[in-house]
């Protein structure tokens, strides 16, 4: 039994005529009669009484007509739902992101967009140090990453999403420094600095800030997590570099002070292995990123 037989049965019942049913179904009368005969033989139930003038439902046919109509409706819903999954991406996608506030990287909106667009795609999120993310991309341990970086890591393609500003900050407890307007980097030559993780966005922006300095910082504790950086600066451990929004929060909380106008900009970027640009999962993520970051803008 197939759906065509049920559709033929319902159509004949509605019109009360094989001829009219054949016209409605765009088939021949013998084809309609053959579908009905096959259905009744398979069910071993007489559904219709035929005369030369008309076709009427038997008692069994009347009882089964409603069920046949619902079966056809359910089949249509099934086909519609199945077609809705045409082009849907399935599988697993592993995305890493740096240890910044996920809200600053729009991780939540991105995943919300992806879940709606591609429910069959399973996404793993992994947060890690920038250096680990670089290595994980090269070893295919992750498929892509949200990074804060100025340059494209070797062996990757990069989609720039936005710019991000960082500020040089000092502990608020350091009262021996001059006012911001008279602050020069040389005044920090003998002060302890929080060491930036290699290959991190923090290191890149610090290198830019220090480009004009004539000294090498006295480095102490290494940090690659922005909340750790904030805690270290607040505790008086040393000079640090913070994302501007976070630096403002630290300043307003009395934890840190901006050191002059020492700022540097970098980029928020989606990075993936070269040669993966045609991967459906990567393409889907790129499209979702476009939607998310265009709404933010």
N, C-alpha and C positions, 0 to 999 in steps of 0.2 A: 504494500500500500504506500502510495506517495501523496504529496500535497495536491497534485493535479487531480487525482481521483476525488478527493474531498471537495475541491473547488468545483468540479463538474457536478457532483451531487447537489451541492448547495445552489448552484446556478439553475439547474433543472428544477429543483424544488421551488425556487422563487418565481420562475417564469411559467411553470406548469407545462412546459413544452420543450421537447428535444430540439426542435427546429430553432426556436428563439434562443435557447441556451447556446446552440452551436454558433449562431450569429454573434452573440455577446462574447463568446470565448474565442472567436475567429478561428474556428476549426470546423471540420465537416461533421454532418450528422452521424455517420458511421463511427467517427472517432469518439463522439460523446457517448453513443450507445456502448461502444467497446469499453470506455472508462467505467461506466456504470456497471456493466456486466462483470468486469474484473474486480471491482470493489465488493460487489455482493458475493461473488464467489469466494473471495479472500476472507470476508467476514462470516460467510455462511449465514447471511441474514438478508431477507428481502426488504429493500428500502422503498421501492417505488412500484406502483401499479400502473401498467401502461395499457392504453387503448389506442385505437387509431386516431382518436380526436384529442386526447389529453394524457397527461401524466400526473398521478396523485401520489401522495405519501402514504405508505402503509403505517400501521400503528408503530412499528419499530422505527420507521423512517422519521415520524413525527418526534419520537422520543430522542432520536439521535441528532436531529437537525441542529439544535442549539449547541450541542457539543462540537459538532463539525464546524460551525461558525466560529466558536471560540478557539478551536484548534487552528483554523486558518489565521485568525487574528494573532494568536500567539506565535505562529510561524513568521508572520510579517514582522512582529516586534523583534524576533530573534535575528532575522535577516538584517533589519535596520541597525540593530546594535552591533552585529558582526561587521557590517560595512563601516560603522563608525570607527572601527579599529584598523581600517585599512591605512597603511603607512605608519601605524603606531610602532614605536621603537621598544624593543624588549631587550633584556640583558642586564648587565651591571655596569655602573659608572662610578669610579672612585675619584673623588675630588678632595684635594688637600687645601688648606688655607693657613695663612700665617697667624701668629698669635697676637692679633689685634682684635678689638671688639668686633664680633660678627656683624653687628648692626652697621658698622662703618664700611664693611665689605658687602653689605646687602645680601648676606647669606640666606636669611629668612625669606625675603621676597623672591630670591632666585629659586629656592627649593619649592616654594608655594607655586610658582609659575610652572616649574618642571612637573610637579605632581599632577597638576590639572591637565597639562598638555600631553604628558606621556606617562600614564598610570602604570604601564607595563615595564617601565624602566626602574630598576632598583639602584638607588644611589647611596654610596657609602661616603661619609664625611670624615676626614682625618685632619686634625689640627697638629701643627708641628713647627719646629724651628726652620727657618728659611733654608739653611744648608741641607737639612734632611729632605725638604721638599724638592730641592734641586736634584739630589741624588736619587730620590724616589721616582722622579720623572724619567731620569736616564735609565733606571733599572726596570721601568714599567711597573713599579709597585703601586703607583697611582697613575691615573689617566690624564689628569689635568690639575691645575692649582690656581688659586686666587692669591696673587703675590703683590707686595709693594716693592717696586723695583724701577730703576731708571733704564736698565739695559735688559735685553732679552737674554735669558740664560742659553748657553750653548746647546744646540740640538733641539731647540724648541721654536714654536711659532707663538706670537704674542698678540693679544687684542687689548689695546689700552682702553680702559673704561672711564677713568677720571684722573684728575690731579689731586695730590694730597700734600698739605703743608706741614712741616715739622718745625719745632722751635727748640732753641737751646735754653735750658732752664737750670737754675741752681737752687739748692735748698734754701727755704725761707729763713732757716736758722743761721745762715751765714750773714752776719750783720756787718762784717768788715768790708763789704764791697760797696763801691760808689753807686750813686743813683744811675738808673738805666741810661739816661742821656749821656753820661760820661763813661759808660762801660766800654772797655776795649778787650779783645781776646787775650792780650798779653797779661791782663790781671789774673787770668785763670791758669797761667803757666805752671804755677806751683801747687795748684789745687788738685785733689783727686778727681778723676773722671771715671764714670761707669763705662766699662769696656763694652763695645758693641760686638755682637756676634758676627763672625765672618760671613760675607756674601749676603748680609741682611739689608733690608731697606734702611734701617737705622744707620748702618755703617756707611752706606752710600751718601745719605744726607749729611752725616757728620763729616765725611771727607770733603764735601762741598763747602761746608761752613768753615772748616779748618784750612781751606786752600790758601788763604791769605795769611795764615798764622805762621810765625817763625819759630814755633816750638812743637815738641812732641808731647802729647798729653801724658800725665802720670795716671795710668789706667789701673783700676782696682777690680771690682766684681764685674763679671760678664752677664749681660741680660739680653734676652731676645723676646721677652713677653712684656707688653706695654704696661700692664698693671704692676708687674714686678719692678719695672723701671720707675713707675710713679712711687711705689713704696720705698724704693731705695733713695730716691731724691728726697722724699718727705722725711726719711730717717737721717738725712745729712751725710749719706755715704759718698756722694760726689755729684759732679756735673752730669747732666743727662740730656738726651734728645727725646722729645715727646711729640706725638701727633698734636696739632694745634688745639683741637677740641678738648683733648685730654689735658693738655697743658693749661688751658683756661680753667678747667675744673680743679686742677691742683692749685692753681694760683688763687682761685676764689675760696678754696678750702684752707688757705694759709699754709700750704705745704711747700710751695715752690714760687720762685720769682723768675720772670722772663729776664734773660740776660741781653739787654739792649734789643736791637732789632735783628738778632741772629736767627735767620730762618732759611730753609731750603725746601724746594718742592721735589716731589717724586711722583710716581704713577701707580694707580691701582690697575692691575692687569690680570687677564685670564691667560694662562700659559698652558700649552699642551705640546706634546711631542711632534716634531716635524714629520710630515707624512700622514698625520691623523686628521687633516683638515676635511677629508671626504667621509670620515667616520660618521654614521648617522647620529650617534650619541653626542659627539662633539659638535656637530652642526646644530643639533637640537639645543644644546647648552648655549651656543653662540647666539641663537635666535632669542632664547629666553633672556639672556643678558642684555640684548638690545632692548627688549621690552621693558625690563626692570630699570635699567639705567636711564632710558629715555623718559620714563615716568618720573624718576627722581629729579631729572633736570628740569 
